[in-house]
Amino acid sequence: MQPYNIYPNDAWYVATFSADLKDLPVARTICGEPIVLFRTASGVIAALEDRCIHRGVPLAGGECVGEIIRCPYHGMEYDVSGICTKVPGQDRLPANARVRSFPVAEKDAMVWIWLGESEKADIKAIPSHHYHDDPGWAWSSIFLKVECDWQLLNDNLMDLTHLGYVHKQTIGGDPDAHTMNIDLKTTRSGNRVEVKRWLPNTNPPPFYSLGNSFSGKIDRWQEIDFTPGLVRIWSGGTDAGTGAYEGRRVGGVQFMGLHAVTPSTATSCYYHFTQSRNFKLDTSTELHKKIHDGALFTLLEDKTVLEAQQKRLLDNPERGLINIKWDIGPLQARRVIEERVATEAEQRLASAG
């Protein structure tokens, strides 16, 4: 396994959901950097180093007033660029009174942040996720902090053979369906890894039966799309033999899961999850609540496993692990991350030289 603290800085990560950034500052530690996010009265979003230049107190404990954030200790004020604009009782401002600011952008109901060199931050490179605005889809969101290396969560999402064991009550279904007679295809193109898992003629899991009355067996698909910081999984099922694998995915159930995995520390990460569906779109119904609660239950099952895994790995971090045939997706994703980190290191050396 790769060592901890493996994450590229030159990448857009989800810092928070837009709905969670209102009047109060939000504290995050992203790629080891303490960050404070805040929204000004005019709606501008800022991300600053979460450390007052005066005595090092976290700014996230302060308050947002107009277009500034105010330190909770001695009242120093900072604008969205990180410049200290006021020292209470002192007219002259120290020339170096500023904290680092980070590029941020709001898109598709999420706030994205760039931790690398600011001049490399291209807003156009932020992935689009139209499902949050498409009237043909209903969605809800979940936020969790998971006490594990972010790559363990990526592994979990790139290899779904665990569903039949960890998620028996929701999306699991028959454990054998995830390893027997499965059509698996993994491809990589640049920083992107795609895994297609087709599970023909299997029993519908309980979660699917909430949304549709199937006639019997179903043809399931799980199509995973990875780039650093974001995993999207298009999943669903239709009655067996009705053409799901030929592109005729009409009826049944379909879900688009967004899994924004943001590295925090060496052994913790943030999990921003949204689940969109294209059936029974009314979000005020009991069904919507059941689907949301079922998704939360499922994610908490993963959290339990991953945190236990992290603790055990820390007991003997030098001990190796074996790989099996289902690990091709996780291994390809790890390779992307490793190469990105190595490239950044080379660029820093070249700049220093």
C-alpha positions in Angstrom: 0.0 0.0 0.0 1.1 3.6 -0.6 2.2 5.6 2.5 -0.1 8.1 4.1 -0.2 11.8 3.2 -0.6 10.9 -0.5 -2.8 13.5 -2.1 -2.3 15.9 -4.9 -2.7 19.6 -4.1 -3.3 20.7 -7.7 -6.9 19.4 -7.8 -10.4 20.8 -7.1 -11.9 19.3 -3.9 -15.3 19.7 -2.5 -15.0 21.8 0.7 -18.6 21.9 1.7 -22.2 21.9 0.4 -23.4 25.3 -0.6 -26.4 24.9 1.8 -24.1 24.4 4.7 -22.2 27.7 4.2 -24.6 30.5 5.4 -24.0 33.0 8.2 -21.4 31.1 10.2 -17.8 30.3 9.2 -17.1 26.6 8.4 -13.8 25.0 9.6 -12.1 22.3 7.5 -8.7 20.7 7.4 -8.0 19.9 3.7 -4.8 18.2 2.6 -3.4 19.0 6.0 -4.2 22.7 5.7 -6.5 24.3 8.3 -9.1 26.3 6.3 -11.9 28.6 7.2 -14.7 29.1 4.7 -17.1 32.0 4.9 -19.8 33.7 2.8 -19.9 37.5 2.9 -23.1 39.6 3.1 -22.9 40.1 -0.7 -22.7 36.4 -1.3 -18.9 36.1 -2.0 -17.3 32.9 -0.8 -13.8 33.0 0.6 -11.4 30.4 1.9 -8.5 31.5 4.2 -5.9 30.0 6.3 -7.6 29.3 9.6 -5.1 31.1 11.8 -5.1 34.8 12.9 -1.8 36.4 12.0 -1.7 38.1 15.5 -1.7 35.2 18.0 -2.7 32.2 15.8 -6.2 31.7 17.0 -8.5 29.9 14.5 -10.6 32.4 12.6 -13.4 29.8 12.2 -14.5 30.6 15.8 -15.1 34.2 14.8 -18.0 35.9 13.1 -18.8 37.2 9.6 -19.8 40.9 9.4 -20.5 42.4 6.0 -17.6 41.5 3.8 -15.1 40.5 6.5 -14.4 37.8 9.0 -13.5 38.9 12.5 -11.1 37.0 14.8 -12.8 35.9 18.0 -9.7 36.8 20.2 -8.7 40.4 19.6 -11.1 41.4 16.8 -8.8 41.7 13.9 -10.7 41.7 10.6 -9.8 40.0 7.3 -11.3 40.5 3.8 -11.8 37.7 1.3 -8.3 38.0 0.0 -6.8 37.4 3.5 -5.6 41.0 4.1 -6.1 42.3 7.6 -8.3 45.4 7.1 -8.7 46.4 10.8 -6.8 46.2 14.1 -9.1 47.5 16.8 -7.5 50.6 18.4 -4.6 50.8 15.9 -4.7 53.1 12.9 -1.6 51.7 11.2 -1.9 48.2 9.8 1.2 46.0 9.8 2.4 45.5 6.3 2.6 41.7 6.6 -0.8 41.3 8.3 -2.4 38.9 6.0 -3.2 35.2 5.8 -3.1 32.9 2.8 -6.2 32.7 0.7 -7.2 29.8 -1.5 -9.1 29.8 -4.8 -12.8 28.7 -4.3 -15.8 28.3 -6.6 -19.4 27.5 -6.2 -20.9 25.0 -8.7 -23.7 22.5 -8.7 -24.7 23.3 -5.1 -21.1 22.6 -3.8 -18.2 24.8 -2.8 -14.9 23.7 -4.4 -11.4 24.6 -3.2 -8.0 24.5 -4.8 -5.0 23.9 -2.4 -2.2 24.1 -5.0 -0.6 27.1 -6.7 -3.3 29.7 -7.3 -2.3 30.4 -10.9 -3.0 26.8 -11.8 -6.6 26.9 -10.6 -8.8 26.7 -13.6 -12.5 26.9 -12.7 -13.5 25.4 -16.0 -11.8 22.2 -14.9 -14.3 21.7 -12.1 -16.5 18.6 -13.0 -20.1 19.4 -13.8 -22.9 17.5 -12.0 -26.1 18.6 -13.7 -28.2 16.1 -11.6 -28.5 18.7 -8.9 -30.3 21.1 -11.2 -32.1 18.7 -13.6 -35.9 18.6 -13.0 -35.8 15.0 -14.1 -33.9 14.0 -11.0 -34.5 14.3 -7.3 -31.6 14.3 -4.8 -30.5 14.7 -1.2 -27.1 15.1 0.4 -25.2 13.6 3.3 -21.9 14.8 4.9 -19.7 12.7 7.0 -16.2 12.9 8.4 -14.6 9.5 8.2 -11.5 8.7 10.4 -9.5 6.9 7.7 -7.0 7.7 5.0 -9.0 9.0 2.0 -7.5 6.3 -0.2 -9.3 3.6 1.8 -12.6 5.3 1.0 -11.6 5.5 -2.6 -10.8 1.8 -2.5 -14.2 1.1 -1.0 -16.0 2.9 -3.9 -13.9 1.4 -6.7 -14.5 -2.2 -5.6 -18.2 -2.9 -4.9 -17.8 -6.6 -4.1 -18.3 -5.7 -0.5 -22.0 -4.7 -1.0 -23.3 -8.2 -0.5 -21.6 -8.5 2.9 -21.6 -5.0 4.4 -24.9 -3.7 3.0 -27.2 -6.7 3.2 -30.2 -4.6 4.3 -30.1 -1.9 1.6 -28.2 -2.2 -1.7 -26.4 -5.5 -1.2 -28.6 -8.2 -2.5 -27.2 -11.7 -3.1 -23.4 -11.8 -2.2 -22.7 -14.2 -5.0 -24.2 -11.8 -7.5 -21.2 -9.5 -6.9 -18.6 -12.1 -7.8 -20.3 -14.8 -9.9 -21.2 -14.3 -13.6 -20.2 -10.7 -13.3 -19.1 -8.7 -16.4 -16.3 -6.5 -15.2 -14.4 -3.9 -17.3 -11.8 -1.4 -16.0 -10.2 1.3 -18.2 -8.0 4.2 -17.5 -7.5 7.4 -19.5 -5.2 10.0 -18.0 -6.4 10.9 -14.5 -9.7 9.1 -15.0 -10.5 5.5 -14.1 -13.8 3.8 -15.1 -15.1 0.5 -13.8 -18.2 -1.1 -15.2 -19.8 -3.9 -13.3 -22.8 -5.7 -14.8 -24.7 -8.1 -12.6 -27.2 -10.0 -14.8 -30.2 -12.0 -13.7 -30.0 -11.3 -9.9 -32.4 -10.6 -7.1 -33.3 -7.0 -6.5 -31.8 -5.6 -3.3 -34.3 -4.2 -0.7 -33.3 -0.6 -1.6 -34.3 -1.1 -5.2 -37.7 -2.6 -4.3 -38.6 0.7 -2.6 -38.8 2.4 -5.9 -40.2 -0.3 -8.2 -42.1 -3.5 -8.3 -40.0 -5.8 -10.3 -41.5 -8.9 -12.0 -38.7 -11.1 -10.7 -34.9 -11.1 -11.4 -33.2 -8.0 -12.6 -30.2 -6.9 -14.6 -28.1 -4.6 -12.4 -25.3 -2.2 -13.4 -22.7 -0.3 -11.4 -20.7 2.1 -13.5 -18.0 3.9 -11.6 -16.1 7.0 -12.7 -13.1 8.2 -10.7 -10.9 11.3 -10.8 -8.9 12.5 -7.7 -11.4 13.9 -5.3 -14.6 12.6 -7.0 -16.2 9.3 -7.6 -19.5 9.0 -9.4 -21.5 5.8 -9.5 -24.4 5.3 -11.9 -26.3 2.3 -10.7 -29.6 0.7 -11.2 -31.6 -2.2 -12.4 -34.4 -3.2 -14.7 -36.3 -6.4 -15.3 -33.9 -9.1 -16.5 -33.7 -9.5 -20.2 -35.3 -6.1 -21.1 -32.2 -4.6 -22.6 -30.3 -2.8 -19.7 -26.9 -3.8 -21.2 -27.9 -2.7 -24.7 -28.8 0.8 -23.4 -32.5 0.3 -22.9 -32.7 1.4 -19.3 -36.4 2.3 -19.2 -38.3 1.6 -16.0 -36.8 0.0 -13.0 -34.7 2.2 -10.8 -31.7 4.4 -11.6 -29.4 6.3 -9.2 -26.5 8.7 -9.7 -24.3 8.8 -6.7 -21.8 11.5 -6.2 -19.0 10.7 -3.8 -16.7 13.7 -3.2 -13.9 12.4 -1.1 -11.7 15.2 0.3 -8.5 14.3 2.1 -8.2 16.0 5.5 -5.3 14.5 7.4 -3.2 11.4 7.0 -5.9 9.3 8.7 -9.2 11.3 8.1 -11.3 12.6 5.2 -14.5 14.3 4.4 -17.3 12.4 2.6 -19.7 14.6 0.6 -22.4 12.3 -0.8 -25.4 13.1 -2.9 -27.9 10.5 -4.3 -30.0 11.5 -7.3 -32.8 9.3 -8.7 -35.0 9.6 -11.8 -38.1 8.0 -10.4 -40.9 9.2 -8.0 -39.4 12.6 -7.9 -41.5 14.2 -5.1 -39.0 15.0 -2.3 -41.8 15.6 0.2 -42.9 12.0 0.4 -42.2 9.3 2.8 -40.4 7.4 0.0 -37.9 10.2 -0.3 -37.2 10.1 3.4 -36.8 6.3 3.3 -34.4 6.5 0.4 -32.4 9.2 2.1 -32.3 7.3 5.4 -31.4 4.1 3.6 -28.4 5.9 2.0 -27.3 7.3 5.3 -27.6 3.8 6.9 -25.4 2.4 4.1 -22.8 5.1 4.4 -22.6 4.6 8.1 -22.0 0.9 7.5 -19.0 1.8 5.3 -17.8 4.3 7.9 -17.7 1.6 10.6 -15.8 -0.8 8.4 -13.3 1.8 7.2 -12.5 3.2 10.6 -12.0 -0.3 12.0 -9.7 -1.0 9.0 -7.7 2.1 9.6 -7.1 1.3 13.3 -5.9 -2.2 12.4 -3.6 -0.9 9.7 -2.0 1.5 12.1 -1.3 -1.4 14.5 1.4 -2.5 12.0 1.7 -0.1 9.1 4.7 -1.9 7.7 2.8 -5.2 7.2 1.9 -5.8 3.6 -1.5 -6.7 2.1 -2.4 -8.9 -0.8 -4.4 -8.0 -3.9 -7.1 -10.0 -5.6 -8.7 -9.7 -9.0 -11.4 -7.3 -7.9 -8.7 -4.7 -6.9 -7.9 -3.6 -10.4 -10.1 -0.5 -10.0 -8.7 0.6 -6.7 -5.1 0.0 -7.8 -5.6 2.0 -10.9 -7.1 4.9 -8.9 -4.1 4.7 -6.5 -1.7 4.8 -9.4 -3.4 8.0 -10.7 -2.9 9.6 -7.3 0.7 8.4 -6.9 1.6 9.8 -10.4 -0.1 13.1 -9.7 1.8 13.6 -6.5 5.1 12.6 -8.1 4.5 15.1 -10.9 3.8 17.9 -8.4 7.0 17.0 -6.5 9.0 17.2 -9.8 7.5 20.6 -10.7 8.4 22.0 -7.2 12.0 20.8 -7.6 12.2 22.3 -11.1 10.9 25.6 -9.8 13.3 25.6 -6.9 16.2 24.9 -9.2 
